[in-house]
Amino acid sequence: MKLSATVSTLLVGNAAAFSMSMKSDTGAANRRDILVKGAAFAAGIAVPAASNAYSVPDLPYGFDALEPYIDAPTMKIHHDKHHGTYVTNINKATEGKDEVPILDLMADALEAGPVRNSGGGHYNHAFFWDEMAPHAQASKTKPSASLSAMIDKSFGSFDEMKAKFEAQAAPGAVFGSGWVWLAVNKKGDEIKIIGTPNQDNPLMKGVCDEIYLPVLGLDVWEHAYYLKYQNRRPEYVSNWWNVVNWDKVNENFEYVVANHVGVSVRG
């Protein structure tokens, strides 16, 4: 961690004072006392926010845990390299600034330069990892009664929602790189499928006509699937449902409906 010029000056000044004191009394006990006091002084000084305010959270499962639907090499590169790059860049962009949860940066991200892509990339990926689970676990989960009721109200049925979600995730709907989201309005009475480009998400003002709160999100950047699926994005999207942890999605849903704010993420 780097110290500010003010802090450095204070430390130098106090070091000089300690040196003069040591010359007047060179006893070992006094020298130890001076060092202890100096360390306590330094520890008590407020310093700028660390440049590593954000970090890549560990996966809640192994890299190979989502096989055969998402392959281990893709998961490792996606998590360590791609997510890692977003974290490195958002830390650079926020160095020296007050440390705040990444969620708090989302609302104004479209007007905040690197926060839009790097901060959005960190939030989106941290959200994405936690909504998935190994198939053996995911297959035992399902939408809660309250989430199912809202899905049925908005889309007609769960299967119809999945079909519309997959249509939104198709290359013709989200051209190039982006995400597809199942998100609830801030009132908590409407759920929509939303496609966003690059690392945008529905929490950002200006992405939609109003802020929406994600409960489920799918990364459709090529780096999320290309090693296994090449240009077969629809196959990747269809297979992805096999690792969706609906227990986590239900938790997200209940939280945003009750609190009218987005879900916090790890890292």
The 8 nearest C-alpha neighbors of each residue, nearest first, counted from 0:
[[1, 49, 2, 50, 48, 47, 46, 51],
 [2, 0, 3, 49, 47, 46, 50, 95],
 [3, 1, 6, 46, 7, 0, 4, 47],
 [2, 4, 6, 5, 7, 1, 46, 47],
 [5, 3, 7, 6, 8, 2, 9, 1],
 [6, 4, 8, 3, 7, 9, 2, 10],
 [5, 7, 9, 3, 8, 4, 2, 10],
 [6, 8, 4, 10, 5, 9, 11, 3],
 [9, 7, 11, 5, 10, 6, 12, 4],
 [8, 10, 6, 12, 7, 11, 13, 5],
 [9, 11, 7, 13, 8, 12, 14, 6],
 [12, 10, 14, 8, 13, 9, 7, 15],
 [13, 11, 9, 15, 14, 10, 8, 16],
 [12, 14, 16, 10, 15, 11, 17, 9],
 [13, 15, 11, 17, 16, 12, 10, 18],
 [16, 14, 18, 12, 13, 17, 11, 19],
 [17, 15, 13, 19, 18, 14, 20, 12],
 [16, 18, 14, 20, 15, 19, 13, 21],
 [19, 17, 15, 21, 20, 16, 14, 22],
 [20, 18, 22, 16, 21, 17, 15, 23],
 [19, 21, 17, 23, 18, 22, 16, 24],
 [20, 22, 18, 24, 25, 19, 23, 17],
 [23, 21, 19, 20, 24, 25, 18, 17],
 [24, 22, 20, 21, 25, 19, 18, 26],
 [25, 23, 21, 22, 26, 20, 29, 30],
 [24, 26, 21, 22, 27, 23, 30, 29],
 [25, 27, 29, 28, 24, 30, 21, 31],
 [26, 28, 30, 29, 31, 25, 32, 24],
 [29, 27, 31, 30, 26, 32, 25, 33],
 [28, 30, 32, 26, 31, 27, 33, 25],
 [31, 29, 33, 27, 32, 28, 34, 26],
 [32, 30, 34, 28, 29, 33, 35, 27],
 [31, 33, 29, 35, 30, 34, 28, 36],
 [32, 34, 30, 36, 31, 35, 37, 29],
 [35, 33, 37, 31, 36, 32, 38, 30],
 [34, 36, 32, 38, 37, 33, 31, 39],
 [35, 37, 39, 33, 34, 38, 40, 32],
 [38, 36, 34, 40, 39, 35, 33, 41],
 [39, 37, 41, 35, 40, 36, 42, 34],
 [38, 40, 36, 42, 37, 41, 35, 43],
 [39, 41, 37, 43, 38, 42, 36, 44],
 [42, 40, 38, 43, 39, 44, 37, 10],
 [43, 41, 39, 40, 44, 38, 45, 37],
 [42, 44, 40, 41, 39, 45, 38, 46],
 [43, 45, 41, 42, 46, 40, 6, 39],
 [44, 46, 43, 47, 42, 6, 41, 48],
 [47, 45, 2, 44, 48, 3, 6, 1],
 [48, 46, 95, 49, 96, 45, 3, 2],
 [47, 49, 95, 97, 96, 98, 50, 46],
 [50, 48, 51, 52, 0, 47, 94, 95],
 [49, 51, 94, 90, 52, 91, 48, 95],
 [52, 50, 49, 53, 90, 54, 94, 87],
 [51, 53, 50, 49, 90, 98, 54, 48],
 [54, 52, 51, 266, 86, 90, 55, 89],
 [55, 53, 266, 86, 56, 52, 51, 83],
 [54, 56, 266, 83, 57, 86, 82, 53],
 [57, 55, 266, 265, 54, 58, 125, 59],
 [58, 56, 59, 55, 60, 266, 78, 265],
 [57, 59, 60, 56, 128, 61, 129, 62],
 [58, 60, 57, 129, 61, 128, 132, 56],
 [61, 59, 58, 64, 62, 132, 133, 63],
 [62, 60, 64, 63, 58, 59, 65, 71],
 [61, 63, 71, 74, 64, 75, 60, 65],
 [62, 64, 71, 61, 66, 65, 70, 74],
 [63, 65, 61, 133, 66, 62, 60, 132],
 [66, 64, 133, 69, 63, 68, 67, 242],
 [67, 65, 68, 69, 70, 63, 64, 71],
 [66, 68, 69, 70, 65, 63, 64, 71],
 [69, 67, 66, 238, 65, 239, 70, 241],
 [70, 68, 66, 65, 67, 71, 74, 73],
 [69, 71, 66, 73, 72, 67, 63, 74],
 [70, 72, 63, 62, 74, 73, 75, 69],
 [73, 71, 75, 74, 70, 76, 62, 226],
 [74, 72, 76, 71, 75, 70, 77, 226],
 [73, 75, 71, 77, 72, 62, 76, 78],
 [74, 76, 72, 78, 77, 73, 79, 62],
 [77, 75, 80, 73, 79, 78, 74, 72],
 [78, 76, 81, 74, 75, 73, 80, 79],
 [77, 79, 82, 75, 76, 74, 80, 81],
 [80, 78, 83, 76, 75, 77, 82, 81],
 [79, 81, 83, 76, 82, 77, 78, 84],
 [82, 80, 77, 84, 83, 78, 79, 76],
 [83, 81, 78, 85, 84, 80, 79, 77],
 [82, 84, 80, 86, 79, 81, 85, 55],
 [85, 83, 87, 81, 86, 82, 80, 88],
 [84, 86, 117, 88, 82, 83, 87, 121],
 [87, 85, 83, 89, 84, 88, 121, 54],
 [88, 86, 84, 90, 85, 89, 83, 91],
 [87, 89, 91, 85, 90, 86, 117, 84],
 [90, 88, 92, 117, 86, 91, 118, 87],
 [89, 91, 93, 87, 88, 50, 92, 51],
 [92, 90, 88, 94, 89, 93, 87, 50],
 [93, 91, 89, 90, 94, 88, 113, 114],
 [94, 92, 90, 96, 91, 89, 95, 50],
 [95, 93, 50, 91, 96, 92, 90, 49],
 [96, 94, 48, 47, 93, 50, 49, 97],
 [97, 95, 93, 94, 48, 98, 47, 49],
 [96, 98, 48, 99, 95, 47, 93, 94],
 [97, 99, 48, 96, 52, 100, 49, 93],
 [100, 98, 101, 97, 103, 104, 102, 52],
 [101, 99, 102, 103, 98, 104, 263, 53],
 [100, 102, 103, 104, 99, 122, 118, 105],
 [103, 101, 100, 104, 105, 263, 122, 261],
 [102, 104, 101, 100, 105, 99, 106, 107],
 [105, 103, 101, 102, 106, 108, 107, 100],
 [104, 106, 108, 203, 102, 103, 107, 202],
 [107, 105, 203, 204, 202, 108, 104, 103],
 [108, 106, 109, 105, 110, 203, 204, 104],
 [107, 109, 115, 111, 105, 110, 114, 106],
 [108, 110, 115, 107, 111, 203, 112, 204],
 [109, 111, 108, 107, 112, 115, 114, 204],
 [112, 110, 108, 114, 109, 115, 113, 107],
 [111, 113, 114, 115, 110, 109, 108, 116],
 [114, 112, 115, 116, 117, 111, 92, 89],
 [115, 113, 118, 117, 111, 112, 108, 116],
 [114, 116, 108, 113, 119, 109, 118, 112],
 [117, 115, 119, 198, 120, 114, 113, 118],
 [116, 118, 85, 120, 89, 114, 119, 113],
 [119, 117, 114, 121, 120, 89, 116, 115],
 [118, 120, 116, 198, 122, 115, 121, 117],
 [121, 119, 117, 198, 123, 118, 122, 116],
 [120, 122, 118, 119, 124, 123, 85, 86],
 [121, 123, 119, 125, 120, 124, 126, 118],
 [124, 122, 126, 120, 121, 125, 119, 127],
 [123, 125, 127, 126, 121, 122, 120, 128],
 [126, 124, 122, 127, 128, 123, 264, 121],
 [125, 127, 123, 124, 129, 128, 264, 122],
 [128, 126, 124, 125, 129, 130, 123, 216],
 [129, 127, 125, 130, 126, 131, 124, 58],
 [128, 130, 131, 127, 126, 125, 59, 247],
 [129, 131, 244, 127, 247, 128, 243, 248],
 [132, 130, 243, 244, 242, 129, 128, 127],
 [131, 133, 242, 137, 244, 136, 134, 243],
 [134, 132, 65, 64, 136, 135, 242, 137],
 [133, 135, 137, 242, 136, 138, 241, 132],
 [136, 134, 133, 138, 137, 139, 132, 242],
 [135, 137, 134, 133, 138, 139, 132, 140],
 [138, 136, 244, 134, 139, 140, 242, 132],
 [137, 139, 140, 136, 134, 135, 241, 242],
 [140, 138, 137, 136, 141, 135, 134, 244],
 [141, 139, 245, 137, 138, 246, 244, 142],
 [140, 142, 245, 143, 139, 246, 138, 244],
 [143, 141, 245, 147, 146, 249, 144, 140],
 [142, 144, 146, 145, 147, 249, 141, 246],
 [143, 145, 147, 146, 148, 142, 149, 141],
 [146, 144, 148, 147, 143, 149, 142, 253],
 [145, 147, 143, 149, 148, 144, 142, 150],
 [148, 146, 150, 144, 145, 149, 142, 143],
 [147, 149, 145, 151, 146, 150, 144, 152],
 [148, 150, 152, 146, 151, 147, 153, 145],
 [151, 149, 147, 153, 152, 148, 154, 146],
 [152, 150, 155, 156, 148, 154, 149, 153],
 [151, 153, 149, 150, 155, 154, 148, 156],
 [154, 152, 150, 151, 155, 149, 190, 189],
 [155, 153, 151, 160, 156, 150, 152, 159],
 [154, 156, 151, 152, 153, 159, 150, 157],
 [157, 155, 151, 159, 158, 154, 160, 150],
 [156, 158, 160, 159, 161, 150, 151, 147],
 [159, 157, 161, 160, 156, 162, 155, 163],
 [158, 160, 162, 156, 161, 157, 154, 163],
 [161, 159, 157, 163, 158, 162, 154, 164],
 [162, 160, 164, 158, 159, 163, 165, 157],
 [161, 163, 159, 165, 160, 164, 166, 158],
 [164, 162, 166, 160, 165, 161, 167, 159],
 [165, 163, 161, 167, 166, 162, 160, 168],
 [166, 164, 168, 162, 167, 163, 161, 169],
 [165, 167, 163, 169, 168, 164, 162, 172],
 [166, 168, 164, 172, 165, 169, 163, 194],
 [169, 167, 165, 166, 179, 173, 164, 172],
 [168, 170, 166, 172, 171, 167, 233, 165],
 [171, 169, 174, 173, 172, 168, 175, 232],
 [170, 172, 169, 174, 173, 168, 167, 166],
 [173, 171, 167, 169, 170, 174, 168, 166],
 [174, 172, 170, 171, 168, 177, 169, 175],
 [173, 175, 170, 171, 172, 176, 177, 196],
 [174, 176, 173, 177, 170, 220, 196, 221],
 [177, 175, 220, 197, 196, 219, 174, 221],
 [176, 178, 196, 197, 219, 195, 220, 198],
 [177, 179, 218, 195, 219, 217, 194, 196],
 [180, 178, 194, 217, 216, 193, 168, 195],
 [181, 179, 216, 193, 192, 215, 182, 213],
 [180, 182, 192, 215, 191, 213, 214, 216],
 [181, 183, 213, 212, 191, 214, 190, 211],
 [182, 184, 190, 212, 211, 189, 187, 213],
 [185, 183, 211, 187, 186, 189, 212, 190],
 [184, 186, 259, 187, 211, 183, 212, 260],
 [187, 185, 184, 188, 259, 256, 189, 183],
 [188, 186, 256, 185, 184, 183, 189, 259],
 [187, 189, 186, 184, 190, 183, 149, 256],
 [190, 188, 183, 184, 187, 191, 149, 153],
 [189, 191, 183, 182, 184, 153, 149, 181],
 [192, 190, 182, 181, 193, 183, 189, 153],
 [191, 193, 181, 180, 164, 182, 194, 179],
 [194, 192, 180, 179, 191, 181, 195, 182],
 [193, 195, 179, 178, 180, 173, 167, 192],
 [194, 196, 178, 177, 199, 200, 179, 193],
 [197, 195, 177, 199, 176, 198, 178, 173],
 [196, 198, 177, 176, 199, 195, 178, 116],
 [199, 197, 120, 119, 116, 196, 177, 200],
 [198, 200, 195, 197, 196, 119, 115, 116],
 [199, 201, 202, 203, 195, 198, 119, 206],
 [202, 200, 211, 203, 210, 206, 212, 207],
 [203, 201, 210, 200, 211, 106, 212, 105],
 [204, 202, 106, 105, 201, 206, 200, 108],
 [205, 203, 106, 206, 210, 107, 202, 209],
 [204, 206, 207, 203, 208, 209, 109, 210],
 [205, 207, 204, 203, 201, 208, 200, 199],
 [208, 206, 209, 205, 210, 201, 204, 211],
 [207, 209, 205, 206, 210, 204, 211, 201],
 [210, 208, 207, 211, 204, 205, 184, 206],
 [209, 211, 202, 201, 204, 207, 203, 184],
 [210, 212, 184, 201, 183, 202, 182, 185],
 [211, 213, 182, 183, 261, 202, 184, 201],
 [214, 212, 182, 215, 181, 180, 183, 211],
 [213, 215, 251, 182, 252, 248, 181, 212],
 [216, 214, 181, 180, 213, 248, 182, 217],
 [217, 215, 180, 179, 127, 181, 218, 178],
 [216, 218, 179, 178, 219, 180, 127, 215],
 [217, 219, 178, 220, 223, 177, 216, 179],
 [220, 218, 178, 177, 221, 176, 217, 223],
 [219, 221, 176, 222, 177, 223, 218, 175],
 [222, 220, 225, 223, 224, 219, 176, 229],
 [221, 223, 220, 224, 225, 77, 73, 226],
 [224, 222, 221, 220, 77, 219, 218, 225],
 [223, 225, 222, 221, 228, 226, 227, 235],
 [224, 226, 229, 228, 221, 227, 222, 223],
 [227, 225, 224, 229, 228, 73, 222, 72],
 [228, 226, 225, 224, 229, 70, 69, 73],
 [227, 229, 225, 231, 224, 226, 230, 235],
 [230, 228, 225, 231, 226, 227, 224, 232],
 [229, 231, 232, 228, 225, 221, 233, 224],
 [232, 230, 228, 234, 229, 233, 235, 225],
 [231, 233, 235, 234, 230, 236, 228, 169],
 [234, 232, 236, 235, 231, 237, 169, 165],
 [235, 233, 237, 232, 236, 231, 238, 228],
 [234, 236, 232, 238, 233, 237, 239, 228],
 [237, 235, 233, 239, 234, 238, 232, 165],
 [236, 238, 234, 235, 239, 233, 240, 165],
 [239, 237, 235, 240, 236, 68, 241, 234],
 [238, 240, 236, 241, 237, 242, 235, 68],
 [239, 241, 243, 242, 238, 237, 236, 244],
 [242, 240, 239, 238, 134, 243, 138, 137],
 [243, 241, 134, 132, 131, 137, 240, 239],
 [244, 242, 131, 240, 137, 241, 245, 130],
 [243, 245, 137, 131, 246, 130, 132, 247],
 [246, 244, 248, 141, 140, 247, 142, 249],
 [245, 247, 249, 244, 248, 140, 250, 141],
 [246, 248, 250, 245, 249, 244, 130, 251],
 [247, 249, 245, 251, 250, 246, 214, 215],
 [250, 248, 252, 246, 247, 251, 245, 143],
 [249, 251, 247, 253, 248, 252, 254, 246],
 [252, 250, 248, 214, 254, 249, 253, 247],
 [251, 253, 249, 254, 250, 255, 214, 248],
 [252, 254, 250, 256, 251, 255, 257, 249],
 [255, 253, 251, 257, 252, 256, 258, 250],
 [256, 254, 259, 258, 257, 252, 260, 253],
 [257, 255, 187, 253, 254, 259, 258, 252],
 [256, 258, 254, 255, 259, 253, 187, 252],
 [257, 259, 255, 260, 256, 254, 261, 253],
 [260, 258, 185, 255, 256, 257, 186, 187],
 [261, 259, 258, 255, 212, 262, 185, 254],
 [260, 262, 212, 255, 263, 213, 259, 202],
 [261, 263, 251, 264, 260, 255, 254, 213],
 [264, 262, 102, 261, 265, 100, 101, 126],
 [265, 263, 126, 125, 262, 266, 122, 102],
 [266, 264, 56, 125, 263, 126, 55, 54],
 [265, 54, 56, 53, 55, 264, 125, 101]]
